[in-house]
Amino acid sequence: MHRVLIAAAWIVAGPPATEPTLDARTDAIGIVWHDQATVTSASRQRLVDAASEEGRVVAEPLVRARAAAALSLERARSEQLDAWIAGFESATTAYRSGEIDRARQALSSLVDAIRADPAVPGATRLLWRVHMLRGQLAWAEGDAEQRDAALVAAVVLDPAARPSTREVPPPVVEAYTKLHDEILARRDQWSPLEVIVEGEDLSFVEIDGVPGTRVVPDGEHVVVLRRPGVPPRAAMVEVGQAWTVPASSERLGLGLPEDEATAQEICDLAGLDWLVLARVRGPRLGVQRFACGEGFAPPWFEGSAGWEPAVAELTQTPEEGWTALPVLHRDGPWPSVPSRPFIALDGG
């Protein structure tokens, strides 16, 4: 276990998925290796050349799929933010109409939603606006204690932000300014947020929507951890209360897909018609086909010295459907080489 104190992220956009075709010669084929870094470029190229006889080989299908997965996640989160903004505007309208209870209920629901998923981009800035409106509601009802509590929460989230009297009543701005100055006067007492992570090296973290390690004022902060290939993890973290980060799980990990759902997701995200799963073990090559929308075909193993991939073997569809399991990702012994003729695709 190690402890880290905090820092940012990136989003990679990928290509949209395409509809599969029925013509094998125009099929989009992706090749995924068990551990591509250990396979020579010459061997990888031989498999690409062989697969090219059956269709169009899509370069780096797993990279494409991971990028598209990240993009789809960000799109979903953007839609979530739009819904939250609409809820905030509804609360604002209710406040301006004098419907204080309705505005308070709308803001309460919005705060609960943000707490449940603070990784949504823009959540921190929206939460600052929510706290400001909560302060205005309390001011309208003459509750100075609740007004100050809401305004302090806003200052804690973004000490650099200052409300405008064009949008916020002057008495509320005056109260905010007083609290803001008091909090900044104690800057030498601010503390870092503590995040506890087991077995991971974190590099991309945000505090209150801003990347980087820094001390923060006492109170509750939005902490988001981002890593390429995995959904972001986030929490509302109070100063002095360490956050133990839950283990991450890659939506699409590196290497061969271990089940049909993962293989199908690669197909959908990378726009493929079928996958070639491949693994080298010593002088042997193992290959297995996944037909997108159908399933895994039986694996095929080549044991000749100086092996040459027999992709033509993968194009044979079992008469009773695709019923095989993915096996190449397993480290157990491979079956004996089948006693059937070797199919050379390059004339060798």
N, C-alpha and C positions, 0 to 999 in steps of 0.2 A: 504494500500500500504506500502511496506517496501523496503529498499534498501540493496543490498548485494554487496560485493566486489569480490568474485570469487573462484572455486576449482575442479573435475575429474569424471571418469565413469567406468562402466564395461560392458562387453558384455557377454551374456549368450547364450550358444549354445543349441539348442533343437534337438529332433529327426526328421528325415525326414518323410514326409507324406507317407502313404502306400495306395495302391489301395484298394477300398472297395471290399467286397465279397458279394456273393448272398445268402450264407447259413446263415440263421438267427442265428443258433447256434454258428457260428464262427464270427459273426459280432463284430466289435470293437465298444463298447458302452462307451460314456463319460457321466458323471453325473456332472451337473453344478447347484450349489445352489444359491438362491437369496442372501443370506448372510450366508455363510458357518460357520463363526465364532460364530453365534448364535444358531446353530443346534448341538444337542448333538452328540457325537461320536457314541453312540449306535443307534441313529436314522439314521445317515449317513450309518452305517454298514448294517442296515436292508434294506436300499434301494440298496446298493451294492449287498447284498445277493440275493435280488429279481431279480435284473437286470442280475445277473450271470446265471440265469436260461435261459436267452435268448441269451447270447453271452459272449464275453470276455470284462470285464470292464477295461477300461484304467484309471489308477490312475492319478489324477490331470490333466485333459485334458486342462483346461484353462492355467495352469502353463506351460504345454508343448507347447501350441499354442503361448503363449506370448514369450517364449524363441525362438521358431522357427521363429516367426516374426522378432525378433531382429536380428537373424542370417541372415535371408534373406535380411534385410536392409543393414547389414554390407557387405554382398557379393556384393550387387548392388553398394555400395559406393566403394568397392575395384575395381570393374570393371571400375568405373568412373575414379579412380586415374590412372589406367593403360592407359586409353584413353588420359588423360592429359599428362602423361609422354611421350607418343608417340608424342603428339603435341609439347612438349618441345624439344624432340630430333630432330624433323623436323626443328624447329626454329634454333637449334644449328647447324645443317648441313647447313642450308641456310647461317648462319653467317660465317661459315668457308669457304663457297664457294664464299663469297663476295656479296651475295644477301641480302643486308642490309634491303631493303624495305620489301622483303618477310619475313625475320626473324622478323622484327618489327610488321608486320601485324599478324603473327602467335602468337607472345607474347601478343599482344593486345587482341586477341580473347581468349587466355588462361587466362589472368587476369580477363576478363569479366566472364568467366565460373567459376573461383574460387570464385569471388565475389558473384555469384548467389548461390553457395552451398559450403560455407567454412567449413561445418561440415564434409566433406570427410576426413577420417584419412589420414594424410600425406600432407594435403593441405598446411600447414604452411611451411614445409621444401621445397616443390616444389615452393612456392611463393618466398622464399628466393633465390632460384636458378634463378627464372625468373627475379627478380630485379637485380641480378648480371649480367645476360646476357644483360639486358637492359642497364646497365652501360657500358658494353663492346661495345655495338652498338654505344652508344653516344661517347665513347672514339674514336672509329674507324672513326667517322665523325668529330672529333675535337670539340665536344660540351661539354665543361667542366661543364656547369651549369646542363645540363640534366644528365651527368655522375654522378655528386655528388648527385643529387636528387634521382636517382635510388639506389645508394650505401647507402645513409642514410636510405632509406626505408628498405633495407636489414638488416642494423645494428639494426634498431628499432625492427624488427621481431625476431632477434636472436643475442643479443649482445655477446654471447659466441662463435659464429661461426667465423672462420677465413678462407678465401680463400687460395688456394694453387697456387703457381706460375706454377705448372705443368699443371694446368687447366685454369688459368686466367693470362692474360698478366701482367708482373711485374708492368708497370705503373698503371694499374687498382688496383692491390693489394696494391701498395704504397698509392694511393688515398683513398682506403678503410681503410687502417690502420690509416691514419691521421684522417679521419672522425670518425672512431670507438673510437679512444683515446679521441677525443674531447667530444663525447657523454658520454663516461664513466666517464670523469672528472667532468661532471655535474650530477652525480648520486644522489647527495643529493637534486636535484631538480626534480627527477622523481616523478610521481604521480600514484595513484591507478586508475584503470578503474572503472567507476560507471555503474552498471547494475540495472535497476529499474524493479521490478517484482510485479505484483498485485496478492495477495491472494495465494502465493506459498512459500514454504520453499525449497530453492535450496541448494543442497549439492554437486553436481558434476559439476564442471565448469573447463574449460581449457582456458588459455591465450596462444596464439601462440604455441599450441600443448603441453603445459606443465601444469599439474595440480597444483593448489595451488594459494593462494592469495599473491600478491606481487605488488610492484610499478614497473612502466615501463617507458621507455623514451617517450618523446613526439612523436606523430606520429600515424599511423594506425596499429591496432592489430586485430588478428583473435580471436574472443571470441566464444566459443562453450559451450552450456549448455546441459547436458545429464541427463536424469532420466530414470530408468528402466521402460519399458513398453510404452514409448513415443518416437517418432522420435526426434533426437537432433535438437535444434534450434541454429542458429549461425548467426553472422554478423561481418562485418569489422567495428570496433569501433575506433573512433579517441579519443585520450586523451582530456578530457575537454568537450566531448559531450556524455552525458549519453545515454545509449541504453535502451529503454523501450521494454521489452521482450514481444513478442506476446504470448497469452494464449496457453498453450499446450493442445493437445488432444490425449488421449491414442488410439493407434491403436486397442487394445483389452483391454477394461476396465474390472474390476472385476465385478462379479455378472452375472445375466442372460443376454444373448444376446437380444437386443430389436428389432432386425429386421432380415430378412432372410439372408442378405448379411453378417452380423456379425456371425450368426450361421454357415453359410457355410464356412466362413474363419476359424473358430475354427475346423470344420470338416477337412478341407484341411490341416491345419498346424499340427493338432494332429493325423492325420491318422485315422479318425473315419468313421463309417458307419451310426451311428445315435447318437443323443444326448437325454438325459433325462434332461429336465429342472425341477427343484424341488424348492418348497418353503413351509415353515412351517408358519402357522399363527394360533396361539393358539393351539387348539387340532386338527386342520385341516391340511391336506397335499394336496398341489396342484402339479400335475405333468403334463407335456406336452412333446410330442415327436417331435423332429425335425429329419426327415429322410434326410440325406445328399444327396444333388442333387435333392430333391423333394420339401420339404417344411415342414411347421408345421401341425401337426394333432391337432384336437380339444383337449383342456385341460380336465383333469379329476380331480375331487375333492373328497376327502375322508373326511367324517365328524365324524366318529366314535371315541369315546374316546379310547385312546390307539391305534391309527390308525396303519394300516399295509399297506405298499405301494402295489398297484395293478398294477405292471408293465405289466402284461398280457393285461390290458386294452389298453396300449400304442401300442401294436403290431398290433392292428386292423387298417388296411388301409382303409380310406374312398373310396368308389367305384368311386366317381367322382373326385378323386385327392385330393391333399393336399391344402386346401384353407383357413385354419384357420390362425389367427393372434397370435403372442406371447402375452400372457396376464398376466403371473405370475409376471412380473416385475412391474406391475402397483399396486398402493396403494389403488385403489378404492375397493368397496365391491366385494367379490367373489360371483358368482352365488350360488343359493341354491344347496344343495347336491342332485344329480339326484336320482330319484326313481328307482333304478336298483339294482340288487343284488351285494353285496360286494364280491370281489374276493380275497380270502386269498391265498397267495402263499406259506405260510409256514405250511399249514395244520391247522392254527388257526381259 
